[in-house]
Amino acid sequence: MADWHSTVAPPALARLLRTARLPEPNGHRPAYRELAGQIRVLVADGRLPVGSRLPAERELAGTLSLSRTTVAAAYDTLRSQGYLHSRRGSGSWTALPEGSSPPGDALQPVPPDEQGRLLDLGVASLPALQPYLGEAAARAVEQLPAYATGHGHYPTGVPVLREALARRYSERGLPTTPDQILVTTGAMGALHLLQRALVGRGDRVAVEAPSYGHTLRSLQLAGARLVPVPHARPGGPERLPCWDLPQWRRVLQEAAPRLAYVIPDFHNPTGALIAEDQRRELLASARTAGTVVLVDETMAELGWGTAELPRPMAGLDRAAQVVTVGSASKLFWGGLRVGWIRAAPALVRRLAAERVFSDVGTPVIDQLIVASLVGERLDEVRAVQLARLRASAAALSAALRERLPRWRFADPVGGLTLWLETDGLSGTALAEAGDRAGVRIAAGSRFGVDGAFEAFVRIPLTVPAASAAEAVERLATAAAVARSGRWSAGTGAQPLAI
């Protein structure tokens, strides 16, 4: 029932409305239709959850400096379209028209029954590389009997994997011992564990803007107050962004966040690689503020360009203030739900003791597979995967510049993602049109706080090079539909085999 959902405060709704661009130009559209359209976009995108109670007409009219008649007409329009339900004494709450599907999350994989219809340009994940995965799995099965005689619970991870990960950090210039490693169930499992340990409800957390959407949402659900720090673009959209250090210093000094979450290595979604001098400066400011720096290194092994790789941020840390998260999913395969935390031994012991209340350990067989891949086949797997990404990035960049020349982006030097500025086209409208055109698109607002980055989209570099032109053609079709605001039955797309 609607009574179970909280009312959206007028100021909060006003902020969301400012980010809700409609696909068609305004022209002479009446104000009530503009307002109704903006609310409809927010509901369709999932930024205004279904069942949210909207403010009373008089309250919203005062906040937006509109007449009450305009707001009432907008609500009536939404009711007639099925996007609003009302009941005397209970107010009005958002809904979806009968027969509609709930808003899709472009950061979640396309369901199996939709894969023949939808090309997935939302999820940035590589397929497993054979025969390496199969051989590592066979080796893990051979090793499993030695572990099967016990209970199988390893709160810090199986020793062979912790040792392999510690060696890999040491090879990258960050001396590490196994007691500094905690193996988790995926990188998100690591982030959830650290959030519970390091962030209390109401604590401030400084985040890059944009940043990885799932982490932003997870922090919000944990009750953190996010403080976004925009990237700097000194060379314009065709140059990769960097950290805006004056802004970071101001936020760290004035907001004193408990935690700062950053992705310095092939940033998701922009692909940025942060230089070592910037890493040092940010750590110095964080040390002065007493802020813990949580470094997401899930993309760190994916440097497929020619750029020289900086040292890991923890290698520049003089005050044990850096906690690092890594993952096997991006390089090896998303089906291996293995992540890890590198931290001081005392924090590792604390996290291991606390995790047993929700997750007693990561599956042993998965850990043995990853230990084999990291310890024996890492260089071979990296070489093949990086060659894949290099070819896909080149093909996608060429197709985009030819087919969508007004869209602007910087060519990344690693990672899995391309961040596109859409020439003012609403990313939300583009995602909605794409779903009907046979392509799943991640709107830029998924990667911002309070709906920022509406005029951007993120696409993965995991589309095979041979399929890049057709993938961009679908993207261009969705863009044309979104810009016109029209949809005809004859524009349906055929399945794309990739």
Helices and strands as residue ranges (DSSP letters): G 2-4, H 10-19, H 31-45, H 57-64, H 68-81, E 84-87, E 91-94, G 112-114, E 119-121, H 132-148, H 159-171, G 178-180, E 181-184, H 186-198, E 204-209, H 213-221, E 225-232, E 242-243, H 245-254, E 259-262, H 276-289, E 292-296, G 313-316, E 322-327, E 339-342, H 345-355, H 364-376, H 378-403, E 417-421, H 427-437, E 439-443, G 444-447, E 456-460, G 465-467, H 468-484, G 489-491
